[in-house]
Amino acid sequence: MPFISLKLFSENKEVKAAFNKENPSEVIQPIVERIRKTTDSQFIVVGNIEGKRYSHPLPDRIGETMVGEDNERAILDGESYISKATGSLGPSIRGKAPIISSTGDIIGVVSVGYLIEDINMSISMYIADIWYWLILSIVIGIIGAILISLHVKKSILGLEPEEIGQLYGEREAIFQSIHEALIAVDKDGMITMYNQKAGKILQSESEYIVGKSITNLLANKSLNLVLKTGKSQYHQEIWIKDDRFIINSVPLFYDKKVIGAVYTFRNQTEIEKLSEELSKVKQYSEALRVQTHEFSNKLNTISGLLQLDKKDEAIAFINKETKQQQEWIHFFINNVEDPYISAILLGKLNQAHELGITLSIDPNSQLTSTLSLKLREGVITAIGNLLNNAYDAVLEHNTKKEVGIFFTDIGNEIIFEIEDSGAGIPHEITQNIFQRDFSTKSGLHRGIGLALIHKILQELNGNISLETSDLGGACFIIAIPKAQRGNMFGGDNLD
């Protein structure tokens, strides 16, 4: 501020002109006081080159000589500067500047200043304010740090850094050592982590799956139900490539809110392969039992004919039995590409023959498509259960025991029609026959077959329908697309 006042005075024309008047102070004093109050200076003193005052904060000192002996540089050299001296008001810091006339001559000096006492007082006030705000900031910072530390402690369950590190290491070791495949997702269904087993299953087709949606990777939107409902889901089936997996989904909670979920994958294909081997052994055993029983009956028949000296009849009987078996085998070789489908149909023919049921296969039937593992298992399960139901239906009915089967894959679908001469299914219960545990038969462990078929066909994007058979009973028709929709890992879309 002193320099502002100095500049105002050194360039003020009225002040310069007043030096030529008989009493300069009459003009200069009002101007000086107005400027002093405007600039908030403690004093502004104007004097001539001899140091005689023309203005002063105390009017009675006007006309006296300026005190401080620090005017020489302004009067003699024409400099503007700041000095520290003791004036009539006491020690002060003041700015000095020469007053130069229009002709360029130095005609006076102006001194603008502040008392050191007042400056010290102002500094003390500023320091006090600074200390006040500094202490307040420190207190607020300490309180904030305490609150943040308490929040962080709560978030990390009160654990110390080394405990967190140890816990993370233990969790990672446990997570990676689990034999089942595990995948963790956040609340949006994005994968956050997975173990080595899951990596082997999924990462073969996607080198980095963290951050990707699990529903897109596995093409099954029902996996997100656990995030929406917050309820665990168990024993969901899904195919990845040629393997069937059972998925269990468990939600993760924090403060009673779902923050994610963990999915565990159990490979059913490995278990089913063992079960399949055991089932095959059982089937072989059953087939051998049937063949042994029937072969024994045929041997007894042949033996009896020979003992009765009926050689021609014995030869005719042998030729008939041999011809029938050869016709069946020849038909399956020429019309059915998949050996497993041929095997189950051949086994069902033998079973029907033993039960006294006439099982006829339409001669126009054909199945020349190569079936995938999943499609083959679905077809075998479906026709096996439907034929079993047909056998039960005709055995309970007192009419002619006939079962017919027709199949084709000429179009885009594989179609099987299985009909029987049983009592049929009443129209009023046709909507319930595919429900689990619903059955028209009495006894335990009923109501499973048709429900299983319906579920498998849904997974294969197929369907099953019921009509009235030309034989008088029920006719089930199943249709399965030959081209199965798959996800990025080769599994089928189960949505």
C-alpha positions as a printed Julia matrix, in Angstrom:
495×3 Matrix{Float64}:
   0.0      0.0     0.0
   2.76     2.58    0.61
   3.82     2.41   -3.02
   0.24     2.99   -4.17
   0.11     6.16   -2.07
   3.57     7.22   -3.27
   2.55     6.85   -6.9
  -0.61     8.87   -6.29
   1.39    11.7    -4.79
   4.32    11.75   -7.16
   1.91    12.13  -10.07
  -0.75    14.33   -8.42
  -0.89    17.66  -10.31
  -2.75    19.46   -7.53
  -0.04    18.59   -5.04
   2.66    19.78   -7.44
   0.83    23.01   -8.15
   0.33    23.68   -4.42
   4.09    24.06   -3.94
   3.91    27.38   -5.84
   1.26    28.81   -3.51
   1.9     31.01   -0.52
   0.47    28.4     1.9
   0.84    24.93    0.24
  -0.53    23.05    3.26
  -4.03    24.49    2.75
  -4.25    22.53   -0.54
  -2.05    19.55    0.26
  -3.41    18.62    3.74
  -7.01    17.84    2.59
  -5.74    15.86   -0.39
  -3.31    13.91    1.79
  -5.91    13.02    4.43
  -8.38    11.89    1.83
  -5.77     9.64    0.22
  -4.47     8.41    3.61
  -7.91     7.28    4.64
  -8.51     5.72    1.23
  -5.26     3.74    1.31
  -5.53     2.95    5.06
  -2.04     4.31    5.65
  -1.14     5.35    9.21
   0.57     8.51    8.08
   1.33    10.45    4.9
   3.69    13.37    5.26
   4.56    15.81    2.45
   7.49    18.16    2.78
   9.61    20.48    0.65
  13.28    19.97   -0.13
  14.24    21.51    3.22
  12.03    18.93    5.01
   9.35    21.39    6.05
   6.02    19.6     6.49
   3.02    20.59    4.34
   0.85    17.73    5.7
   0.71    15.48    8.79
  -1.87    13.23   10.51
  -1.57    15.64   13.43
  -2.34    19.09   11.97
  -0.46    20.97   14.75
   2.79    19.49   13.45
   2.39    20.98    9.98
   5.19    23.46    9.32
   7.7     21.59   11.45
  10.71    19.75   10.05
  10.33    16.11    9.05
  11.97    13.65   11.51
  13.97    10.57   10.65
  16.8     11.96    8.49
  16.02     9.48    5.65
  14.97    11.95    2.93
  18.37    12.46    1.26
  17.99     9.69   -1.38
  14.62    11.03   -2.49
  15.6     14.75   -2.44
  19.13    14.45   -3.76
  18.98    11.4    -6.0
  15.28    11.3    -6.95
  14.88     7.67   -5.77
  11.76     5.9    -4.5
  12.51     3.49   -1.67
  11.42     1.96    1.63
  13.22     2.74    4.87
  12.95     2.08    8.57
  13.33     5.09   10.88
  11.97     6.77   13.98
   9.7      9.7    13.2
   7.56    12.01   15.26
   4.98     9.23   15.76
   7.56     6.63   16.66
   9.48     3.82   14.87
   7.91     3.08   11.46
   8.35     1.57    8.08
   7.87     4.17    5.4
   8.09     4.59    1.67
   9.81     7.65    0.27
   9.39     9.24   -3.15
  10.39    12.58   -4.65
   7.82    15.1    -5.9
   9.0     16.33   -9.28
   7.68    19.49  -10.91
   6.57    19.79  -14.5
  10.02    21.15  -15.36
  11.68    18.02  -13.94
  13.01    19.6   -10.75
  12.67    17.93   -7.34
  10.49    20.21   -5.28
   9.61    18.0    -2.36
   9.26    14.56   -0.84
   6.35    12.39    0.25
   6.57     9.81    3.05
   3.92     7.11    3.47
   4.26     4.65    6.35
   3.08     2.33    9.07
   4.13     2.26   12.71
   6.21    -0.78   13.6
   4.08    -1.28   16.69
   0.94    -1.54   14.56
   2.68    -3.79   12.07
   3.76    -6.14   14.86
   0.23    -6.12   16.2
  -1.16    -7.0    12.76
   1.42    -9.74   12.37
   0.48   -11.11   15.78
  -3.17   -11.13   14.78
  -2.37   -12.93   11.51
  -0.16   -15.42   13.36
  -2.91   -16.03   15.89
  -5.39   -16.65   13.04
  -2.9    -18.95   11.35
  -2.35   -20.92   14.56
  -6.09   -21.1    15.1
  -6.77   -22.52   11.66
  -3.68   -24.72   11.82
  -4.73   -26.27   15.14
  -8.32   -26.63   13.89
  -7.06   -28.36   10.72
  -4.87   -30.7    12.79
  -7.78   -31.59   15.08
 -10.09   -32.17   12.11
  -7.37   -34.25   10.41
  -6.87   -36.38   13.52
 -10.62   -36.94   13.92
 -10.91   -37.74   10.21
  -7.97   -40.14   10.38
  -9.52   -41.91   13.38
 -12.89   -42.21   11.64
 -11.28   -43.47    8.42
  -9.14   -45.97   10.34
 -12.24   -47.25   12.18
 -14.1    -47.61    8.87
 -11.15   -49.39    7.27
 -10.81   -51.64   10.32
 -14.5    -52.51   10.08
 -14.17   -53.2     6.35
 -11.24   -55.58    6.88
 -12.87   -57.2     9.94
 -10.32   -55.78   12.34
  -7.39   -57.62   10.76
  -3.83   -56.35   10.67
  -1.96   -56.14    7.32
   0.1    -59.23    8.01
  -3.04   -61.13    9.02
  -4.71   -60.08    5.77
  -1.72   -61.3     3.79
  -1.69   -64.63    5.63
  -5.45   -65.02    5.22
  -5.22   -64.27    1.5
  -2.45   -66.84    1.07
  -4.41   -69.49    2.95
  -7.59   -68.76    1.02
  -5.77   -68.9    -2.32
  -4.14   -72.23   -1.39
  -7.48   -73.71   -0.33
  -9.27   -72.27   -3.36
  -6.77   -73.73   -5.81
  -6.54   -77.12   -4.09
 -10.27   -77.89   -4.33
 -10.87   -80.69   -6.81
 -14.15   -79.22   -8.06
 -14.16   -76.25  -10.44
 -15.06   -73.0    -8.66
 -16.0    -69.64  -10.17
 -16.78   -66.48   -8.18
 -18.75   -63.58   -9.64
 -19.72   -60.09   -8.46
 -23.26   -58.75   -8.08
 -23.45   -58.08  -11.83
 -22.51   -61.66  -12.75
 -18.99   -60.73  -13.88
 -16.31   -63.3   -13.09
 -13.9    -62.1   -10.39
 -11.85   -65.24   -9.8
 -11.66   -68.95  -10.6
  -9.46   -71.87   -9.57
  -7.15   -74.03  -11.67
  -9.82   -76.66  -12.26
 -12.22   -74.06  -13.65
  -9.39   -72.64  -15.74
  -8.79   -76.02  -17.35
 -12.47   -76.33  -18.18
 -13.08   -72.8   -19.44
  -9.75   -71.25  -20.3
  -9.05   -73.64  -23.15
 -11.3    -71.5   -25.32
 -10.88   -68.14  -23.54
  -7.42   -67.18  -22.33
  -8.68   -64.62  -19.85
 -12.18   -64.84  -18.44
 -12.0    -62.47  -15.43
 -14.37   -59.57  -16.05
 -16.56   -61.52  -18.45
 -20.18   -62.43  -17.84
 -20.67   -66.02  -16.66
 -24.04   -66.21  -18.42
 -22.41   -65.33  -21.75
 -19.59   -67.82  -21.25
 -21.88   -70.68  -20.31
 -24.92   -69.55  -22.34
 -27.26   -70.1   -19.42
 -29.14   -67.05  -18.13
 -30.65   -69.05  -15.27
 -27.26   -68.88  -13.53
 -28.05   -65.24  -12.63
 -31.16   -66.26  -10.67
 -29.05   -66.77   -7.56
 -28.01   -63.08   -7.77
 -31.58   -61.87   -8.28
 -33.28   -64.03   -5.65
 -30.44   -64.46   -3.14
 -31.37   -68.14   -2.85
 -29.0    -71.05   -3.42
 -29.6    -73.31   -6.38
 -28.42   -76.9    -6.5
 -28.02   -79.66   -9.08
 -28.4    -77.58  -12.23
 -27.22   -79.45  -15.32
 -25.17   -77.87  -18.11
 -23.05   -79.16  -20.96
 -19.57   -77.82  -21.67
 -18.21   -79.36  -24.83
 -19.01   -83.07  -24.5
 -19.07   -83.14  -20.69
 -22.11   -82.81  -18.45
 -21.62   -80.74  -15.3
 -23.76   -80.33  -12.2
 -23.65   -76.74  -10.94
 -24.38   -75.57   -7.4
 -24.86   -71.8    -6.97
 -24.48   -70.12   -3.57
 -25.0    -66.35   -3.03
 -22.5    -64.2    -1.1
 -23.88   -61.65    1.37
 -22.44   -58.53    3.02
 -24.62   -56.4     5.32
 -27.58   -58.55    4.23
 -27.05   -57.58    0.57
 -26.06   -59.94   -2.24
 -22.56   -58.96   -3.4
 -21.87   -61.96   -5.61
 -22.06   -65.72   -5.89
 -19.88   -68.82   -6.05
 -20.51   -71.6    -8.56
 -19.13   -75.11   -8.14
 -18.92   -77.47  -11.1
 -18.96   -81.24  -10.7
 -18.19   -83.29  -13.79
 -21.01   -85.78  -14.17
 -19.58   -87.29  -17.33
 -16.81   -89.07  -15.4
 -19.31   -90.47  -12.92
 -21.74   -91.36  -15.67
 -19.03   -93.18  -17.58
 -18.48   -95.44  -14.59
 -22.22   -95.82  -14.15
 -22.54   -96.51  -17.85
 -19.94   -99.25  -17.66
 -21.76  -100.81  -14.72
 -25.06  -100.41  -16.55
 -23.6   -102.08  -19.62
 -22.39  -104.97  -17.53
 -25.86  -105.26  -16.03
 -27.44  -105.07  -19.49
 -25.06  -107.68  -20.83
 -25.88  -109.88  -17.86
 -29.6   -109.39  -18.4
 -29.24  -110.01  -22.13
 -27.27  -113.18  -21.45
 -29.91  -114.29  -18.97
 -32.67  -113.69  -21.51
 -30.73  -115.38  -24.28
 -29.78  -118.29  -22.02
 -33.39  -118.73  -20.95
 -34.7   -118.49  -24.48
 -31.85  -120.57  -25.89
 -32.58  -123.24  -23.3
 -36.24  -123.28  -24.32
 -35.3   -123.54  -27.98
 -32.8   -126.3   -27.28
 -35.46  -128.21  -25.39
 -37.85  -127.73  -28.3
 -35.24  -128.92  -30.79
 -34.34  -131.83  -28.5
 -37.98  -132.84  -28.22
 -38.49  -132.7   -31.99
 -35.42  -134.85  -32.56
 -36.53  -137.35  -29.93
 -39.88  -137.56  -31.72
 -37.95  -138.17  -34.91
 -39.24  -134.9   -36.38
 -36.03  -133.91  -38.12
 -37.68  -131.77  -40.77
 -39.62  -129.81  -38.16
 -36.44  -129.34  -36.1
 -34.55  -128.01  -39.12
 -37.43  -125.66  -40.0
 -37.52  -124.37  -36.41
 -33.78  -123.73  -36.44
 -33.97  -121.92  -39.8
 -36.85  -119.77  -38.58
 -35.03  -118.6   -35.44
 -31.8   -117.99  -37.31
 -33.59  -116.04  -40.05
 -35.35  -113.76  -37.55
 -32.13  -112.81  -35.76
 -30.31  -112.27  -39.05
 -33.1   -110.09  -40.38
 -32.95  -107.87  -37.29
 -29.16  -107.55  -37.43
 -29.21  -106.95  -41.18
 -31.87  -104.23  -40.78
 -29.9   -102.37  -38.13
 -26.65  -102.57  -40.09
 -28.29  -101.07  -43.19
 -30.61   -98.51  -41.6
 -29.05   -97.35  -38.31
 -25.67   -95.61  -38.28
 -25.2    -95.39  -34.52
 -24.3    -98.79  -32.97
 -25.64   -97.76  -29.53
 -29.1    -97.07  -30.96
 -28.96  -100.43  -32.79
 -27.92  -102.14  -29.55
 -30.78  -100.79  -27.45
 -33.35  -101.56  -30.16
 -31.99  -105.09  -30.57
 -32.11  -105.56  -26.81
 -35.68  -104.29  -26.68
 -36.64  -106.71  -29.47
 -35.28  -109.63  -27.44
 -36.99  -108.34  -24.3
 -40.33  -108.03  -26.13
 -39.95  -111.54  -27.53
 -39.35  -112.9   -24.03
 -42.38  -111.03  -22.66
 -44.59  -112.29  -25.41
 -44.97  -108.83  -26.96
 -44.89  -108.26  -30.7
 -42.48  -105.38  -31.29
 -42.51  -104.28  -34.92
 -40.15  -101.75  -36.44
 -41.42   -99.93  -39.51
 -39.3   -101.13  -42.48
 -39.07   -97.53  -43.75
 -37.29   -96.44  -40.58
 -33.77   -95.07  -40.88
 -31.26   -93.2   -38.76
 -28.15   -92.43  -40.79
 -26.94   -89.34  -38.86
 -23.83   -89.45  -36.7
 -24.94   -88.51  -33.19
 -23.0    -86.52  -30.63
 -22.5    -88.02  -27.17
 -25.19   -85.85  -25.62
 -27.69   -86.41  -28.44
 -27.08   -90.18  -28.36
 -27.6    -90.36  -24.58
 -30.81   -88.33  -24.89
 -32.21   -90.57  -27.64
 -31.29   -93.79  -25.79
 -32.88   -92.56  -22.57
 -36.03   -91.39  -24.34
 -36.73   -94.49  -26.45
 -35.71   -96.85  -23.64
 -38.21   -95.3   -21.21
 -40.96   -95.0   -23.82
 -40.6    -98.67  -24.83
 -40.63   -99.74  -21.18
 -43.87   -97.77  -20.67
 -45.34   -99.33  -23.82
 -44.48  -102.84  -22.59
 -46.12  -102.12  -19.23
 -49.21  -100.73  -20.98
 -49.78  -103.78  -23.23
 -49.02  -106.26  -20.44
 -51.71  -104.67  -18.25
 -54.22  -104.77  -21.12
 -55.99  -107.96  -22.11
 -55.94  -107.22  -25.82
 -53.36  -108.14  -28.4
 -49.91  -107.23  -27.11
 -48.42  -105.09  -29.87
 -45.86  -102.25  -29.84
 -44.76  -100.39  -32.95
 -41.8    -98.09  -33.54
 -40.89   -95.8   -36.41
 -37.91   -93.44  -36.69
 -36.39   -91.17  -39.33
 -33.87   -88.38  -39.77
 -34.68   -87.37  -43.35
 -35.32   -83.71  -42.46
 -33.63   -81.43  -39.91
 -34.96   -83.43  -36.97
 -34.65   -86.92  -35.6
 -38.17   -88.28  -35.11
 -39.25   -91.36  -33.14
 -42.84   -92.62  -32.93
 -43.62   -95.31  -30.35
 -47.17   -96.68  -30.14
 -48.86   -99.5   -28.27
 -52.11  -101.43  -28.12
 -52.72  -100.67  -24.45
 -55.59   -98.81  -22.85
 -54.2    -95.39  -23.81
 -53.99   -92.26  -21.65
 -57.2    -90.43  -20.64
 -57.45   -86.97  -22.16
 -58.06   -85.27  -18.8
 -54.61   -86.21  -17.46
 -52.52   -85.58  -20.58
 -51.36   -82.23  -19.15
 -49.93   -83.93  -16.04
 -48.13   -86.97  -17.43
 -44.8    -85.13  -17.82
 -44.78   -83.94  -14.2
 -42.41   -85.66  -11.81
 -44.01   -88.2    -9.43
 -47.25   -88.27  -11.49
 -48.12   -91.73  -12.77
 -51.12   -93.79  -13.8
 -49.42   -96.83  -12.26
 -49.39   -97.82   -8.62
 -46.31   -98.55   -6.55
 -43.1    -96.82   -5.46
 -40.6    -95.06   -7.73
 -43.21   -94.16  -10.33
 -43.68   -90.91  -12.26
 -40.02   -90.54  -13.17
 -39.6    -91.79  -16.76
 -41.74   -89.29  -18.7
 -40.55   -86.38  -16.52
 -36.94   -87.38  -17.25
 -37.66   -87.63  -20.98
 -39.33   -84.2   -20.98
 -36.36   -82.61  -19.2
 -33.79   -84.22  -21.51
 -35.71   -83.15  -24.62
 -35.84   -79.57  -23.33
 -32.04   -79.61  -22.98
 -31.8    -80.91  -26.57
 -34.24   -78.21  -27.81
 -36.62   -81.03  -28.75
 -40.21   -81.81  -27.84
 -42.56   -84.72  -27.13
 -46.22   -85.02  -28.0
 -48.98   -87.54  -27.35
 -51.49   -88.86  -29.86
 -53.88   -91.8   -30.14
 -52.26   -94.88  -31.64
 -53.64   -96.76  -34.63
 -53.15   -99.83  -32.42
 -55.67   -98.45  -29.97
 -53.38   -97.2   -27.21
 -50.97   -94.25  -26.83
 -48.57   -92.92  -29.44
 -45.65   -90.78  -28.27
 -43.77   -88.71  -30.85
 -40.42   -87.14  -30.05
 -38.59   -84.69  -32.34
 -35.02   -83.55  -31.73
 -33.06   -81.11  -33.95
 -30.0    -82.74  -35.47
 -28.03   -79.46  -35.25
 -27.74   -78.51  -31.58
 -27.16   -74.89  -30.57
 -23.94   -74.6   -28.58
 -22.18   -72.08  -26.39
 -18.61   -70.91  -26.88
 -17.31   -74.0   -25.1
 -19.23   -76.45  -27.28
 -22.03   -77.07  -24.76
 -25.68   -76.72  -25.54
 -27.85   -73.76  -24.78
 -30.09   -74.73  -21.91
 -32.12   -71.56  -21.78
